[in-house]
């Protein structure tokens, strides 16, 4: 692998790249075209990431409502201790999953640039 001032993206990454040095210098039009294409793809990726974060927020909200429904049912079934305990444990387990997803969501919301 070649690194340093004379390195091209192809030599650094080990993959073909439209932008490379020639003896007569890089073609500015090709470089500008590649930069524009890369910017467009990065913008698209950032928007997709934002969509995933929003979908994750909706998922967490729906799960919280579902967990609350399980807890309500558990309270309603207090007469049958076994069913009530089972529902309570199920609700606690699901809450742990939601908590994990919320931590991940907060992390990705933090590291993802917002428009």
N, C-alpha and C positions, 0 to 999 in steps of 0.2 A: 504494500500500500504506500502511495506517495502522499506526503503531507508537506505543508509549507506554502510559501508564496506562489510557487509555480504549479501547485496541485489543481487539478480540475475536479469537478464533482464526480466525474466518472472514475478518476483514480482514487478519490477519497472513499466513495461509497462502493466501489467495485461494480458499478452498474453503468450501462450505456447512458449517455446524457447528450442532449442536443447542444448544450453549451460546452465547447471545448476549445482549447488554445490551438491555433494553427501557427505556422511560421509567420504568416502575414497578419496575425492578430485575430481576435474574435469578431465575428460579424455582429455589429450592434443591433441590427434588425432582428436577428435570430434570438439574441439575448433578451431584447425587449419583449418579443413574442412569448418566449418561455416564461419570463417573469409575470406577464399578464395572465397566462394560463395557470401558473402556480397560484397566484393571488386569487383567481376565480375559484379554483378548487379548494383552497384554504377557507375562503368565505363560505362556500357551500358546506364544508365540513363543520365550521363553527355554527352555522344555522342548524344543521342536523343534530349537533350536540345539544344546542338549546332546546330543540324539539324533544330530544330524549329526556332532558332534565324536566321539562314540563310534563311529559308523560309519566315520569317517575313520581312527580308530586301528586298527580291525579291518582296513581296507583296506591301511594301511601295513604292518601285521604280515603279512598275506597276501602282499604284494609282496616283503617281505624274505625270506620263506620261498621264494618263487618264484625270486628272484635267487640265493639259496644253492643251489637246485636246478640252475640254469643253470651256476653256478660248479663244482659237483660234476661235472656232465656235461662241462664244459670240461676238467677235470682228467682225467677218464676217457678223453677223446679226444685226449690229448697226442700219440699216435702220428700222428695226422693234424693237422699244424700249422695248415692252413687252417681246418678246422672248429673247432679249439681256439681260434684267434685270433678267429674270428667269434663264437663263444659268449662269449668273454671281453669283446669289445667290446659285445655285446648286454647282458651283465650290467652293465658299467660305465654304459651309457646308461640302463638301467632304474634303477640306483642313483642317478643324478643326478635322475631324475624323483621317486623316493621321497624323496630329500633335500629337494627343492623342496616336496613335499607335507607333509613333516614340519615344515618352517619355517612353512608356512601353518597347519598344525594347531596348532602351539605358539602362534602368534599369536592364533588364534581361541579357543584354550583360555584364553589370558591375558586377552583382552578380554571373554570371556563370563562372566557371573556364575554361580557354582556354587551349588547348593542343598545 
